[in-house]
Amino acid sequence: MNKLNDVKKRTIPNDAPVDFIPNRWNKYVFEKDGTINRRYYEMAILTELKSNIRSGNISVVGSRRHKDFDEYLVSKEEWALIKQNGTKLTVSNNYEEYIQERKDTLLQRIKWVNENVQTLEGVSLLNGEIHVKRLEKNTPEEAKDYSKSIYKMLPKIKLTNLLIEVASWTKFDDQFTHASTGKSPNDDEKDIIMATLIAMGTNIGLSKMADSTDDITYYQMANTGQWRLYDDALSRAQSTLVNFLHKLSLPYYWGDGSTSSSDGMRVQIGVSSLHAEHNPHYGSGKGATIYRFISDQYSAFYAKVINTNTRDAVHVIDGLLHHETDLQIKEHYTDTAGFTEQTFGLCHLLGFRFAPRLRDISDVKLYSFNKPSDYPKLENIIKIKVNTKIIKDNYDDVLKLAHSIREGKVSASLIMGKIGSYSRQNSLALALKEMGRIEKTIFILDYISNEELRRRIQKGLNKGEAANALARAIFFAKRGEFHERDLQDQMQRASVLNILMNAITVWNTVYLGKAIEYLRERNELNEDLLSHVSPLNWEHINLYGHYSFDKKNITTLDSLRPLNIKFE
């Protein structure tokens, strides 16, 4: 095309390459007399070029997103050395050992379910479909009232004072070192940091915050947002809060920090943004999704802003690997949108038990290494045989991919997005999918066999929904919409929101602990109900109004505010 432009020709020569043109373009590109329509020919070239770049068939020199696939992974030489010294993956480097172990595990599950399918609680097999009865609530009736009675004892507090108190306990504000000088903030700068956190986390913005507080200007907060609230500092501050909560005793009534859930919170974007997408949830508007990870102790340990029409599953592993906290997550829950077969496969390789809630379990296909007729009671639900050949042929490449993700060479969301776009052509993607089918089948057999597992998943996802409710209460201004055009600015807002959520969770947990000790001393404590008391309530916290930063009566963990026990 460049040559045609150079000589100013408008007609495409008859010997121009046309073998790349798909059938759907033929009626547009080729005229009735056999000549080539230049406009449609150019459109076909650009469309196919775009498709091949996205699929990985064509790489772009100098591009980070569209470079050659192998450049995303560790080199062959480095991988050979790594295998000798041992990887951090949870499977053997030897294919035969891997496949034998997975065969034994899967066949053991199939055999047990085949023998006990008639006695499974709340599960039935009808017309070749699995049906799982909806779980009945097992929360004690008195749990809700008991939680309310404890929360009545907590002192009312303004958000500003809450942040100051939590900062005095945890020193999370020391993490906001200057991006250029590396200096920690002094007392005056900490006030500005708190004001900036509130301005971004509540979404009132820097201008309104400057109008709502004394002696802190828009310029000071804008400068702080740029030089102190950068990605690494926000991540360190978040980790400080999560780790502090993890060391308290009360959170262990809720969990030990080994399980987590992730869920998306859709946020409409009120300005023109390249990152915004249409979605029925926004009506005629556009938006994005804050994809947030919540531990079983209610801490928000990771968040990112993603395309609202992107499948959540490609982002699951990012949060599990790169949260930078002391939490040791072993089991992770998502809803149906958070699962793909490739996610199952990668999670197993990386040492996580992936446990999604399956909404349409009757439509899910199960796999086996043997003929379905070997298990007569399950013959109608185990319909497909695992393709072990493609796993064997690509096993080493799959391990190299998993290792590259594990060590941060490439993000899971980026590489899974790429291989997901060309799974039909890419044998590595197909091999990972087959490995995921093994793990998915094992999980589903566990899911229908174990009511306790189903309850854990439901409980974990409920915590995520409660966290989203708190997030929406905090992010109240501008109708809860993003008004930032750039993805990086939206990410900053989401991270700050996480910090405010964690600060509230920490403050509530500390004061709930004090209230519980008071009840224990009076022999009025019902310890069995503490697992149902969430630290995410906010009715006693004033999130609105004039913001002042008074440090005269800062509390320590040894001199907390008095409980509100007048109601007795």
N, C-alpha and C positions, 0 to 999 in steps of 0.2 A: 504493500500500500504506500510505503514511503517513496518507492521508485515511481509509482504512478503520479504521486503528488509532485515529485521533482520535475517530471516531464509534462505536468499539467494535462494528463490524460484522464478522461472520465469513464472510459469503457474498460471493463474487466476483460483481460485476454482469455481466450478459450482454454489455454493450457494452465490457467490458475488452479492451485490445489483446491479440491472440493471434497476430498475423502473425509475430512473432519466434520462436515456438515451433517447433523442428524436429520432423520426423516421428517421431523416436525417442521423443519425450516425449508424443505424442498419447494413447496408450493409458493413460497415467498421469494426465495433466492433465484430460482430458475423461471425465466419467462417462457411463454408458450412456444416461442421460436427457438428455444434452447440457449439464449444468451443469459448472462448473469446480471441480476439487478444489483448495482453497486451498493446502494444504501442498505439493503437487506443482507448483502454479503458481509459488509463491515459490521453490522449488528450481530450476525451469526458468529463472526470471528471474536468479537468482544465478549459475547455471552459464553461461548465455549472456553475462551481463555479464562474468564472469571470462574467458571465451573471447575476447570482443571486446576487452577491455583488453589481453590477451596478444597478440592479433593486430595491435594498433595501430589498429583501427577506432574505438575509443573512447579518448580521452586523459583523464588525471586531473590537474586543475589543482593545482599545488604539488608534484607527484610528480617525483622525479628519474628513476625507472625507467620510468614510464608516462606521461610527458608527450607532447605532440604530436610526431610524427616529425620534422617540420621543425625543431623546437627543438634537436634533437641536432646539427644541421649548421650550417655558416656561413650567414648570411643571404643572400638573393638579391642585395642591394646589395653586400655584402662580396665575394661570389663574382664578381660582374661586374667589380669592381675588380681582384681577384686574377688573373683570366684575362687582363686587359690587361697586367699586370706579369709574368706568367709563373708557372706552378706548379712544384712540385718533382716532379710526376708524370712518369713515363717515357714517356708517350704524347702524341700531338698533341692539342690542344684541338679540332681540326677532325675531325669524324667521318669525312669522306671520306678524309682522309689516313690516319687510324687504320685504317679497314677495308681500304684498299688495301694497306697495309703488312702487315697480318695475313693477308690473302688470299695475297699473294706468298710470305710465309714458310710458311704451311701447305701451299700447293700445291707449293712446292718440295720440302718433306719428303715429301709423298704421292708425287710423281713419282719421287723417288729410291728410296723404299722399293718402289714398284711395279716398278721396273726391277731392283732388287737383292735382292728378297725371298728368292729361292732360295739366295742366298749368305750370308745373315745367320748369324753364329756363335751357335749355341745357341738359335735361334728357328725355329719352324715354324708354318705355317698349316694347320690340319686342320678340315674341316667348318665353315668359317666362324669358327673360333676361333683366337686367338693362344695359342701355347704357348711359354713361355720355360724353357729348361733351367736347373736349379739350378746356381749358380756353384760351381765346384770351388775348394777352398782353394788359395791361391797364397802362403801364408805359409811361408817356409823352415822346414824341420824343426828346424834348429838355433836358431831365433829364441827359442823358449821357454827353452831351457837357457842361451842367451847372456844373456837378461834376468835370469834367476836368478843367474847368476854376477856380474853387475854389482850387483844388489841385495844380494848377500852382502857387498859392500864398504861398504855404507852403515852408519853407526853406529846402534845402537838408541837410541831416545829416547822419553821420556814425552810424552804429548799436551800437557801444560802447558808443558814446555820448548820443544816444537815451536812452540807459539803465540807464546811470548815471543821466540823467535829470528826467526820470520817477521815479527812486529811490529817488531822492531829493524831489519829490512831494509827493510820496506815502509812503516812508520808507518800501517798501516791502522787501528790503534786510535785515532789522532788524529781520525778521522772521527766518533767517537761524542761529538759536542759535546752539551752539555746542551740539551734542548728549550726550556727557559725562558730560561736565562741566555746560551746560546750559547758557554759556556766549554768549552775543551778539557779532557780529563781529566788530572789530575796522576798521579804515579807510583802512589800508593796507590789511586786510583780505577781505574787501568788494571788492577791486580790483580783488583779486584772485577769489572771488565768481562770479563776472561779467565775468571774463575770462572763468571760468568753465561752466557757463551757456551758453555762446556763443559756446564753444567747443562742448558741448553736444547737444545744441539746433540746431546748424547748421550742426551737424554730422561730423565736420572736425576732431574731436577727440582731446584728450589731447596732444598727441605728436606734431601734426601739430600746435596746438594752442601755445604750448611752443615755436615753431620755428617762430611764427607770431607775437609775442608780446615781449616787453622788460621787463626784471626783474621779470618774472613770470615763474616758472619752472613746469615741468611735475609733480614732486613730490608734489609740493604745491597744484596743482589742483586735483591730485588723492586723497590727504588727505582731501581736501575740499569736494570732491564728496562723500567720505565715511562718514565724520563726520558732515557735515552741509547740504548736499543735500539729506537728508533722507525723507521718505514719509510724515511725519507730517509737517516738515518744508516746503516742496514743496507745500503741501496743504494750509498751512497758507499764504505763499507768493502769491499763486494764488488767494486765497480769498481776500487778501488785494487789489490786482489789480482790481478784479471784483467789489468789494464794492466801490472802489474809482470811477470807471467808472459809477456805478449805481447812485452815488450822483451828477454827473454832469448834467447839464440841457439839453445839446444837445442830448444825447441818448434817451430822451423821445420823440423825433421826430420819432425814429425807433421802440420804444416799451416801455412798462412800467416795463419790467422784469418779467412778469407773464406768458410768453409763451416761449417755447424752442423747439429745434429739436436735433436729434442725428443721426449721420451717421458714417459709417466706412471708414477709409482711409487705403487701403491695402499697406503694406510695405514688400518688399521682404527681406529675411534674407540671407545674403551673406556668412554665416558660418554654420557649423553643429550645430543644436540646436534641443533639444527634443520638443520645443514648436512650431517648424516650421511645416507647413503642405502644401501639394500640393494644388494648385488651378489653374484653367485655366487662371486666370488673370496674373499669374506669368510665363506662358509658361511651361517650364520644371523645373522651380525653385520652391522653397518653400517660405513661408512667414507667416506673422501674420497681424492682423488688429488693428489699433488704433481707438477705438470707442470713438468719441468725442461728447460732448454736448455743444451746442451753444445757448445762450439766444437771445431773440428778440432784445437786445441791442448790439449784436455781440460779447459778452464776451464768452470766452471758459472756462466754469466753472467746467468741469469734463472730465476726459479721463482715459481710461484703455486699456491695450493690451489684446486682446482676440484671441482665435483660429479662424483662417480665415474661417473655414468651420462650425463654430458654428452659429446658428441662432441668429441674433442681439437681438431679442425680450427678451431673458432671462436676458439681461444686462440693459434694459431700466430703471427698477425701482432702480437699484443700484445708477445710476447717479441722479435720481430725489430725492432720500432720503438722500444721503450722500455727497452732494457737499460742505457743510459747508460755504456757502456764505449767504448774506442777501437777495438774490433773493427769491421771493415767487412764485414758478412755479405752475401754475394751469392747464395749457393746454400744451400737449407735442405732437410733430409731429415726425413721422418716415416714411421711405419708406416701401414697402411691406414686406421686410425681417425683419422689426422691429416689426411685429405684430403676436401674437397668441391669441387664445380665452382666454387662462389663463392670459395673460398680460392685456387684457381688464378687466377681473374680478378683478385682484389684484389692478389695477390702480383705479377702482371705489371704492374699499374698503378703499384705502389709501388716497382718496380725490383728485386724478388727473384725468383730462379729457384726455383720450388717443385718439389721432386723427391721425391715419396713412394714408398715401396716398395709395389708393388701385388700383394697376395697372390692375388687372383682376377682376374688380368688377362684371362683368357678371357671373363669376363662383362662387361668394360668396353665401352661403346659409343663408337664413333669418329664424328666429324662432318666434313663437308666443305662447301665452297661450291658444288661442282659435283655432277652426278649421279654416283652410285657407278659406273655403267657406263663412265664415262670412264677408269676405272682397273681393268681386268678382273681383275688378280691380287689386288686388294684389295676387289673388289666385295662380298664376303661379310662384310667386317669394318667397312667404312665404310657405315653404313646410314641415317644421318640427315643432313639438310641444316641448316646453321646458319640460325637465324631472324634475318636481318640487320635486318628491319623493327623488331623490338622493341628491338634495340640502338640503331638510329638514333633512334627516338622518345624514348629515355631516356638517350642518351649523355651529355648535359650533367649530368643528375642523378647519374649514376653517378660522373662525375668529381668532382662536388661532394662526394659521399659519400666517395670515396677521399681527397680533399684534407682533409676534416674529420678523418678517421682519421689521416692523415699528420701533421697539425699538433696532434693531441692534443685536438681539440674533443670527440671521443667515442672510447671504446675500441672496437677492432675486435670484441672478444668480445661486448660489449653490443649493438652495432648488428647484428652478424651473427646473434646469437641472436634478435633481434627480427624481422629480415627473414626468417630461416629459419622462423619460426613462422607466417608468413602469405605464403609465396612464391606460392601460387596466386592470391591476390588482388592482390598488389603487383607492378606492372609493373617497378619498379626492380629488385626481387629477380630477376625473370625475365630482365631484360636482363643483369644481372651474371652470372647462371648461363649465359646464352648465350655471353658473353665468356669465361667460364671453360671452356666446352666447347671453344672454339678452342684455348686454352692447354693443356688436358688432352690434346687430340688431338696437338698439336705435341710435347708431352712424351712421350707414349706412343710415337710414331714415333721420337723420339730414343732412348727407352729400349730399344726392340727393335733399334735400329740400332747402338747403342754399348755394347759390353760394359764399357768403362772407366767409363761413367756408372753402370752397374749395380753395379760394384765400389765406386765412390765412395759410393753410397748405402748399400751393405751395411757398408762400413767406418765410415761416420759413425754408423749406428745401433748398431754394435757398441760404439763409444765411449760412447754413451748407456747401453747396458746395463752396461758396466763401471763407469760412474759411479754407477748405481743400486746396484750391488753394494757399492761403497765407502760409499754413503749408508746402506745397511742395516747395515753393520758399525759405523758411527759411531752410528747411532740405535738402539742396542742395548737400552736399558732399557725396562721396562714392555712387553716383548714387541714393541717397535717400534710401539706404538699411540699415537695422540693421546689425551691426557686433558684436553684443553682444549675447552670447549663452544663458545666464540666463534670465528668465522671469523678475526677479526683476530689472536687469540692463536695459532691454527694457522698463519697466515701468518708470524707472527714466528718460530715454531719452524722452519718450512721455510727461511726466509731465513738464520737462524743456522746451520742444517745446511749450507747452501750455503757459508757463510763457512768453516766447519771443513773442508769438502771442498776448497775453494780453497787454504786454508792448507797442507793436507797436500800438495796438488799442487805448490804453490810450493816447499815444503821439499824434497820428493822431486826436483823438477827441478834445484834448485840443487846438491844433493849428487850426483845422477846426473851433472851436468855436471863436478863435481870428479872423480868416478870415471872418467869418459870421458877427461878430460885426463891422468889418471894412466896409463890404458891407452895413450893416444896417445904419451906420452913413452917408453913401453916398447915401442912398435911392436906392440902387441897388440890394437889397436882394429880391429874389423870395422865400418866406417862404414855398410855396406849394411844392417846389421841394426838400426840405431838407430831407424828408423821403426817398428819393432815393439816397442820398449821403452816401456811405458806408465808414466806417473808416478802411477798410481792404486793401487799396492800399499801395503799397510798392515801386513804381518806384523811389521815391525821397529818398529812404533809401539805403545806401551803405552797403550791407550785406557781402562784400568780402574784401580781401586785408590784409594789416597790421593793427593790432589792438593795439591801444594805449588808455590809460585811463587818460585823462587830466581833472583834476577837477578845473582848474583855472577859467573857465568861466561857472560854473554851473548855470543854470537858476532856478528861482523860478516861481511860478504861477503869480507873480506880475512883473516879469522881463523876459518875454519870448524872444526868438530870433525874430528879425524883419522879417516880412512877405516879400515874394518875389513879389513885385508889379511893377517891372520894365517893365513887359510885356505890361502894359497899355500905 
